[in-house]
């Protein structure tokens, strides 16, 4: 039962262009969403988050959009840089769980071509 | 640097042996999580501590797995009678309780290989 889904295992984008990574979820109780970036042999690094009371959050080159009715979120990276090449995970959490644990998707490998 | 620290980074063990991993969270964080990640998958939740109290355990955590956080600071994860299926990256994360929802910060992980 995959509550958080990233249906694109990989994505290639030209340097300077926009990268759009997508994530879908099934649990309507999720109220907080995060994106993490992971390099090989390292732990995930937090990128950006969004609460369910918002539909957009921006931090520098990274913007996360949330569409609650569609249970869909996306991460936009503009402009994409070669150093952005990594695996990106979306994660979701619900306050009612009491533990604020994060449920992760399976990841999308982004390759930014120079 | 006061990030999340995990030890060891790598562990190779023979099937049937016991292993123990340590996690030192960010000092002011009292929420601590253990996750497991296998190839091609996202991190899977194993267990959660708030201070020294273990508040949730995943069904993934069989009886061979035990975690402790004795003084609400560092945590250990022990796997008894290891099996080849236990081979994975074990990740520890911590977060601050000051706000309801907040991001968790992960350590570098412990890569376990059971041979």
Interface residues (C-beta under 8 A of the other chain):
Chain A: X4 X6 X31 X32 X34 X36 X41 X42 X43 X44 X45 X46 X49 X51 X89 X91 X93 X95 X97 X98 X99 X100 X101 X102 X103 X104 X105 X106 X107
Chain B: X4 X6 X31 X33 X35 X40 X41 X42 X43 X44 X45 X48 X50 X55 X56 X91 X93 X95 X100 X101 X102 X103 X104 X105 X106 X107 X108 X109 X111
